[in-house]
């Protein structure tokens, strides 16, 4: 989709000042770059989770119960990615910036449209967010591998697999007729 913005390059001064010492043998330089990368993904993940809840609460129409439950599953799995990514930041010596205000400033995901109600409009909006989120996660796999942090690349790979599955589950509601 070509929307990857070069936001996750070079750690901010705030991150450099907040790095803890650790006996982890990954160099401080790499840990600092990884923490900056992960902070961006933590913000995206918190935004993704809140958008899934927005859809869960507000969807209406004949597919209500199926979509209401599916959107909650998207939320639950995304919330577990939030936890894994935040804890990886701390493992690498960083401080996880996991408040909603911090996430809102940093998230790269599109804004969820207000005032949606019909099932298909929520399906379309959440599929757009899932696709965007998934693209950034794939970018995270590549950047983690470039920096030699295979454990974080593995986390992003797991997230990518899960999000591709949910994009399928959500988009399938729009693919009944070609
Ligand atoms: Fe609920």
Boltz pocket constraint, residues with backbone or C-beta under 6 A from the ligand:
constraints:
  - pocket:
      binder: B
      contacts: [[A, 56], [A, 72]]
      max_distance: 6.0
